[in-house]
Amino acid sequence: MTENSNALDLEAGVFTLLDPKAIALSLKQSAERSRRRKAAPYRSAMSMLTFYINRAGRHLTKADHRRLEAAKEALRVLFGKRHSRD
């Protein structure tokens, strides 16, 4: 599965980080720094995460899938799209 993008320069191994909040923060920073993206930073970051989940498909363990879905929620919170449940 690729971690390269024409729109975002991602941190190496971002999708393998163990903390969902760290994944979300890394994606947010990459999206905000990018000058090549065509959409808003939130949309670009969420699209990249969703793309990775979809491309990995059945190769993701249940634990990895849960971790990446939690990263989606953390990304929403970081961008102010949803309130934290903490």
C-alpha positions as CSV (number, residue, x, y, z in Angstrom):
1,M,0.0,0.0,0.0
2,T,1.4,3.4,-1.0
3,E,2.0,6.2,1.4
4,N,2.8,8.7,-1.4
5,S,0.5,11.4,-2.7
6,N,0.7,14.0,-5.3
7,A,-1.2,16.4,-3.0
8,L,0.4,15.7,0.4
9,D,3.9,14.9,1.6
10,L,3.2,12.4,4.3
11,E,5.5,11.5,7.3
12,A,7.1,8.1,6.7
13,G,5.2,5.4,8.3
14,V,2.3,7.6,9.4
15,F,-0.3,4.9,9.0
16,T,1.7,2.5,11.2
17,L,1.8,4.9,14.2
18,L,0.2,3.2,17.2
19,D,-1.6,6.3,18.5
20,P,-4.6,7.4,16.4
21,K,-4.2,11.0,17.6
22,A,-0.6,11.0,16.3
23,I,-1.8,9.7,12.9
24,A,-4.4,12.5,12.8
25,L,-1.9,15.2,13.9
26,S,0.6,14.1,11.3
27,L,-2.1,14.1,8.5
28,K,-3.3,17.5,9.6
29,Q,0.2,19.0,9.6
30,S,0.9,17.5,6.1
31,A,-2.4,18.8,4.7
32,E,-1.9,22.3,6.1
33,R,1.7,22.5,4.8
34,S,0.9,21.3,1.3
35,R,0.7,23.8,-1.5
36,R,-0.3,21.2,-4.1
37,R,-3.7,20.1,-2.6
38,K,-6.8,21.2,-4.4
39,A,-9.3,20.8,-1.5
40,A,-9.3,22.2,2.0
41,P,-6.8,20.7,4.5
42,Y,-9.5,18.7,6.4
43,R,-10.9,17.2,3.2
44,S,-7.4,16.3,1.9
45,A,-6.3,14.7,5.2
46,M,-9.5,12.7,5.6
47,S,-9.4,11.6,2.0
48,M,-5.9,10.3,2.4
49,L,-6.8,8.3,5.5
50,T,-9.9,6.9,3.9
51,F,-8.0,6.0,0.7
52,Y,-5.4,4.1,2.8
53,I,-8.1,2.2,4.7
54,N,-10.0,1.3,1.5
55,R,-6.8,0.3,-0.4
56,A,-5.6,-1.9,2.5
57,G,-9.0,-3.6,2.6
58,R,-8.9,-7.1,3.9
59,H,-5.2,-6.9,4.6
60,L,-5.9,-4.7,7.6
61,T,-6.2,-6.5,10.9
62,K,-9.3,-5.7,13.0
63,A,-7.1,-3.9,15.4
64,D,-5.5,-1.8,12.7
65,H,-8.9,-1.0,11.2
66,R,-10.2,0.2,14.6
67,R,-7.0,2.3,15.1
68,L,-7.4,4.0,11.7
69,E,-11.1,4.6,12.3
70,A,-10.2,6.2,15.6
71,A,-7.7,8.3,13.7
72,K,-10.6,9.6,11.6
73,E,-12.4,10.6,14.7
74,A,-9.3,12.3,16.1
75,L,-8.9,14.1,12.7
76,R,-12.5,15.4,13.0
77,V,-11.8,16.7,16.5
78,L,-8.5,18.4,15.4
79,F,-10.3,20.2,12.7
80,G,-13.2,21.2,14.9
81,K,-15.7,19.0,13.0
82,R,-16.8,17.1,16.0
83,H,-16.3,17.4,19.8
84,S,-14.0,15.1,21.6
85,R,-15.6,12.3,23.6
86,D,-12.8,12.5,26.2
